[in-house]
Amino acid sequence: MPHSPSSAVRAPRGFTIIEVVVIIIIIALMLVIVIPHYFSEQKAAKAKRVKNDLVTLNSAIEHYALDNGKVSGVHPTYADISKYLDPKSDIYRHEGRDIFGDAYGPFTVGDRPTVPEKTASRLSEVVGEDFWSPFQ
């Protein structure tokens, strides 16, 4: 039995330009929300890493002072304290520099190391000054 034109199966139709534009707008809005949050989280993770580096350096300075009989006010170099760092740690592998390449230091026995000014500035939009306490 021959098919009449009215009973023929129609091919599925594609998306209209309006539907495509609406989908693109929805995706763009999602990206506008997600991307800044992603970069903010990345910076917050970097800030935590810098603070962990400072804790590690402080411990290394204290060990250096104890092992070498140094008193407050002595200024060890990074080479002096690197012997007290884990060779697998980021701070050791980056030779006493933070994630932006800024050097930690100068170091002083009896004082905590401080966050490099440029690093604090770069991360200030995600962490406040109180975040760095007691390494200010």
ChimeraX commands (.cxc) that place a marker at each C-alpha (Angstrom):
marker #1 position 0.00,0.00,0.00 radius 0.5
marker #1 position 1.57,3.28,-1.06 radius 0.5
marker #1 position 2.03,5.98,1.52 radius 0.5
marker #1 position 0.25,9.20,1.02 radius 0.5
marker #1 position 2.20,12.44,1.64 radius 0.5
marker #1 position 0.14,13.19,4.74 radius 0.5
marker #1 position 1.03,9.88,6.41 radius 0.5
marker #1 position 4.77,10.14,5.75 radius 0.5
marker #1 position 7.05,10.22,8.79 radius 0.5
marker #1 position 8.57,13.63,9.23 radius 0.5
marker #1 position 12.25,14.02,9.97 radius 0.5
marker #1 position 12.91,15.43,13.45 radius 0.5
marker #1 position 13.41,19.12,13.27 radius 0.5
marker #1 position 16.53,20.84,14.66 radius 0.5
marker #1 position 16.86,23.60,17.21 radius 0.5
marker #1 position 15.72,27.06,16.29 radius 0.5
marker #1 position 18.15,29.94,16.53 radius 0.5
marker #1 position 16.22,31.25,19.55 radius 0.5
marker #1 position 16.64,27.97,21.41 radius 0.5
marker #1 position 20.38,27.96,20.68 radius 0.5
marker #1 position 20.74,31.56,21.87 radius 0.5
marker #1 position 18.84,30.80,25.10 radius 0.5
marker #1 position 21.13,27.82,25.80 radius 0.5
marker #1 position 24.23,29.95,25.15 radius 0.5
marker #1 position 22.93,32.64,27.52 radius 0.5
marker #1 position 22.28,30.06,30.25 radius 0.5
marker #1 position 25.79,28.61,29.86 radius 0.5
marker #1 position 27.32,32.11,29.90 radius 0.5
marker #1 position 25.45,32.99,33.11 radius 0.5
marker #1 position 26.65,29.79,34.76 radius 0.5
marker #1 position 30.24,30.58,33.77 radius 0.5
marker #1 position 29.96,34.13,35.11 radius 0.5
marker #1 position 29.01,32.64,38.48 radius 0.5
marker #1 position 31.39,29.66,38.55 radius 0.5
marker #1 position 34.65,31.09,37.17 radius 0.5
marker #1 position 35.18,33.85,39.79 radius 0.5
marker #1 position 34.41,31.37,42.55 radius 0.5
marker #1 position 36.94,28.93,41.09 radius 0.5
marker #1 position 39.72,31.54,40.97 radius 0.5
marker #1 position 38.86,32.73,44.47 radius 0.5
marker #1 position 39.19,29.18,45.77 radius 0.5
marker #1 position 42.53,28.82,43.97 radius 0.5
marker #1 position 43.85,31.96,45.66 radius 0.5
marker #1 position 42.57,30.81,49.06 radius 0.5
marker #1 position 44.44,27.52,48.59 radius 0.5
marker #1 position 47.61,29.46,47.72 radius 0.5
marker #1 position 47.21,31.55,50.88 radius 0.5
marker #1 position 46.90,28.40,52.98 radius 0.5
marker #1 position 50.03,27.00,51.37 radius 0.5
marker #1 position 51.99,30.19,52.12 radius 0.5
marker #1 position 50.83,30.10,55.75 radius 0.5
marker #1 position 51.87,26.44,56.01 radius 0.5
marker #1 position 55.28,27.40,54.58 radius 0.5
marker #1 position 55.61,30.05,57.30 radius 0.5
marker #1 position 54.79,27.52,60.01 radius 0.5
marker #1 position 57.37,25.13,58.55 radius 0.5
marker #1 position 60.02,27.86,58.32 radius 0.5
marker #1 position 59.35,28.94,61.90 radius 0.5
marker #1 position 59.90,25.39,63.08 radius 0.5
marker #1 position 63.12,25.12,61.06 radius 0.5
marker #1 position 64.44,28.38,62.55 radius 0.5
marker #1 position 63.69,27.13,66.06 radius 0.5
marker #1 position 65.47,23.81,65.37 radius 0.5
marker #1 position 68.44,25.67,63.88 radius 0.5
marker #1 position 68.69,27.88,66.99 radius 0.5
marker #1 position 68.50,24.93,69.38 radius 0.5
marker #1 position 71.01,22.78,67.50 radius 0.5
marker #1 position 73.50,25.61,67.07 radius 0.5
marker #1 position 73.10,27.41,70.39 radius 0.5
marker #1 position 71.86,30.60,68.70 radius 0.5
marker #1 position 70.01,33.24,70.64 radius 0.5
marker #1 position 67.38,35.80,69.71 radius 0.5
marker #1 position 68.48,38.34,67.16 radius 0.5
marker #1 position 70.74,36.02,65.11 radius 0.5
marker #1 position 69.96,36.08,61.38 radius 0.5
marker #1 position 70.30,32.62,59.82 radius 0.5
marker #1 position 70.27,32.31,56.04 radius 0.5
marker #1 position 67.96,30.04,54.12 radius 0.5
marker #1 position 70.93,27.70,53.62 radius 0.5
marker #1 position 71.30,27.48,57.42 radius 0.5
marker #1 position 67.70,26.49,58.03 radius 0.5
marker #1 position 67.16,24.39,54.89 radius 0.5
marker #1 position 68.87,21.49,56.67 radius 0.5
marker #1 position 65.82,21.39,58.97 radius 0.5
marker #1 position 63.27,21.21,56.16 radius 0.5
marker #1 position 61.81,18.09,54.59 radius 0.5
marker #1 position 63.46,17.72,51.15 radius 0.5
marker #1 position 60.08,16.65,49.74 radius 0.5
marker #1 position 58.33,19.82,50.93 radius 0.5
marker #1 position 57.34,22.60,48.55 radius 0.5
marker #1 position 59.32,25.19,50.50 radius 0.5
marker #1 position 62.48,23.11,50.18 radius 0.5
marker #1 position 61.96,22.36,46.48 radius 0.5
marker #1 position 61.39,26.05,45.76 radius 0.5
marker #1 position 64.54,27.02,47.66 radius 0.5
marker #1 position 62.86,29.24,50.23 radius 0.5
marker #1 position 60.54,31.01,47.81 radius 0.5
marker #1 position 56.78,31.21,47.95 radius 0.5
marker #1 position 54.35,30.20,45.21 radius 0.5
marker #1 position 54.87,33.51,43.42 radius 0.5
marker #1 position 58.65,33.24,43.50 radius 0.5
marker #1 position 59.14,35.81,46.27 radius 0.5
marker #1 position 61.81,34.89,48.81 radius 0.5
marker #1 position 60.87,34.33,52.42 radius 0.5
marker #1 position 63.10,36.12,54.86 radius 0.5
marker #1 position 65.19,37.64,56.19 radius 0.5
marker #1 position 65.00,35.26,59.12 radius 0.5
marker #1 position 65.66,36.13,62.74 radius 0.5
marker #1 position 65.96,33.71,65.64 radius 0.5
marker #1 position 63.24,34.55,68.14 radius 0.5
marker #1 position 60.95,36.17,65.55 radius 0.5
marker #1 position 58.44,34.43,63.36 radius 0.5
marker #1 position 59.02,34.67,59.61 radius 0.5
marker #1 position 56.70,37.05,57.81 radius 0.5
marker #1 position 54.67,36.75,54.64 radius 0.5
marker #1 position 56.35,38.60,51.74 radius 0.5
marker #1 position 54.59,41.92,51.11 radius 0.5
marker #1 position 53.89,41.21,47.43 radius 0.5
marker #1 position 52.37,37.86,48.31 radius 0.5
marker #1 position 50.14,39.36,50.99 radius 0.5
marker #1 position 49.03,42.00,48.49 radius 0.5
marker #1 position 48.28,39.44,45.76 radius 0.5
marker #1 position 46.16,37.36,48.13 radius 0.5
marker #1 position 44.50,40.22,50.03 radius 0.5
marker #1 position 41.23,39.90,48.12 radius 0.5
marker #1 position 40.62,36.37,49.46 radius 0.5
marker #1 position 42.12,36.57,52.97 radius 0.5
marker #1 position 42.23,39.41,55.45 radius 0.5
marker #1 position 45.25,40.63,57.38 radius 0.5
marker #1 position 44.20,38.60,60.39 radius 0.5
marker #1 position 44.64,35.42,58.32 radius 0.5
marker #1 position 48.42,35.92,58.40 radius 0.5
marker #1 position 48.55,36.22,62.18 radius 0.5
marker #1 position 51.03,35.57,63.79 radius 0.5
marker #1 position 53.18,35.85,60.65 radius 0.5
marker #1 position 52.69,39.55,59.91 radius 0.5
marker link #1:1,2 radius 0.2
marker link #1:2,3 radius 0.2
marker link #1:3,4 radius 0.2
marker link #1:4,5 radius 0.2
marker link #1:5,6 radius 0.2
marker link #1:6,7 radius 0.2
marker link #1:7,8 radius 0.2
marker link #1:8,9 radius 0.2
marker link #1:9,10 radius 0.2
marker link #1:10,11 radius 0.2
marker link #1:11,12 radius 0.2
marker link #1:12,13 radius 0.2
marker link #1:13,14 radius 0.2
marker link #1:14,15 radius 0.2
marker link #1:15,16 radius 0.2
marker link #1:16,17 radius 0.2
marker link #1:17,18 radius 0.2
marker link #1:18,19 radius 0.2
marker link #1:19,20 radius 0.2
marker link #1:20,21 radius 0.2
marker link #1:21,22 radius 0.2
marker link #1:22,23 radius 0.2
marker link #1:23,24 radius 0.2
marker link #1:24,25 radius 0.2
marker link #1:25,26 radius 0.2
marker link #1:26,27 radius 0.2
marker link #1:27,28 radius 0.2
marker link #1:28,29 radius 0.2
marker link #1:29,30 radius 0.2
marker link #1:30,31 radius 0.2
marker link #1:31,32 radius 0.2
marker link #1:32,33 radius 0.2
marker link #1:33,34 radius 0.2
marker link #1:34,35 radius 0.2
marker link #1:35,36 radius 0.2
marker link #1:36,37 radius 0.2
marker link #1:37,38 radius 0.2
marker link #1:38,39 radius 0.2
marker link #1:39,40 radius 0.2
marker link #1:40,41 radius 0.2
marker link #1:41,42 radius 0.2
marker link #1:42,43 radius 0.2
marker link #1:43,44 radius 0.2
marker link #1:44,45 radius 0.2
marker link #1:45,46 radius 0.2
marker link #1:46,47 radius 0.2
marker link #1:47,48 radius 0.2
marker link #1:48,49 radius 0.2
marker link #1:49,50 radius 0.2
marker link #1:50,51 radius 0.2
marker link #1:51,52 radius 0.2
marker link #1:52,53 radius 0.2
marker link #1:53,54 radius 0.2
marker link #1:54,55 radius 0.2
marker link #1:55,56 radius 0.2
marker link #1:56,57 radius 0.2
marker link #1:57,58 radius 0.2
marker link #1:58,59 radius 0.2
marker link #1:59,60 radius 0.2
marker link #1:60,61 radius 0.2
marker link #1:61,62 radius 0.2
marker link #1:62,63 radius 0.2
marker link #1:63,64 radius 0.2
marker link #1:64,65 radius 0.2
marker link #1:65,66 radius 0.2
marker link #1:66,67 radius 0.2
marker link #1:67,68 radius 0.2
marker link #1:68,69 radius 0.2
marker link #1:69,70 radius 0.2
marker link #1:70,71 radius 0.2
marker link #1:71,72 radius 0.2
marker link #1:72,73 radius 0.2
marker link #1:73,74 radius 0.2
marker link #1:74,75 radius 0.2
marker link #1:75,76 radius 0.2
marker link #1:76,77 radius 0.2
marker link #1:77,78 radius 0.2
marker link #1:78,79 radius 0.2
marker link #1:79,80 radius 0.2
marker link #1:80,81 radius 0.2
marker link #1:81,82 radius 0.2
marker link #1:82,83 radius 0.2
marker link #1:83,84 radius 0.2
marker link #1:84,85 radius 0.2
marker link #1:85,86 radius 0.2
marker link #1:86,87 radius 0.2
marker link #1:87,88 radius 0.2
marker link #1:88,89 radius 0.2
marker link #1:89,90 radius 0.2
marker link #1:90,91 radius 0.2
marker link #1:91,92 radius 0.2
marker link #1:92,93 radius 0.2
marker link #1:93,94 radius 0.2
marker link #1:94,95 radius 0.2
marker link #1:95,96 radius 0.2
marker link #1:96,97 radius 0.2
marker link #1:97,98 radius 0.2
marker link #1:98,99 radius 0.2
marker link #1:99,100 radius 0.2
marker link #1:100,101 radius 0.2
marker link #1:101,102 radius 0.2
marker link #1:102,103 radius 0.2
marker link #1:103,104 radius 0.2
marker link #1:104,105 radius 0.2
marker link #1:105,106 radius 0.2
marker link #1:106,107 radius 0.2
marker link #1:107,108 radius 0.2
marker link #1:108,109 radius 0.2
marker link #1:109,110 radius 0.2
marker link #1:110,111 radius 0.2
marker link #1:111,112 radius 0.2
marker link #1:112,113 radius 0.2
marker link #1:113,114 radius 0.2
marker link #1:114,115 radius 0.2
marker link #1:115,116 radius 0.2
marker link #1:116,117 radius 0.2
marker link #1:117,118 radius 0.2
marker link #1:118,119 radius 0.2
marker link #1:119,120 radius 0.2
marker link #1:120,121 radius 0.2
marker link #1:121,122 radius 0.2
marker link #1:122,123 radius 0.2
marker link #1:123,124 radius 0.2
marker link #1:124,125 radius 0.2
marker link #1:125,126 radius 0.2
marker link #1:126,127 radius 0.2
marker link #1:127,128 radius 0.2
marker link #1:128,129 radius 0.2
marker link #1:129,130 radius 0.2
marker link #1:130,131 radius 0.2
marker link #1:131,132 radius 0.2
marker link #1:132,133 radius 0.2
marker link #1:133,134 radius 0.2
marker link #1:134,135 radius 0.2
marker link #1:135,136 radius 0.2
view
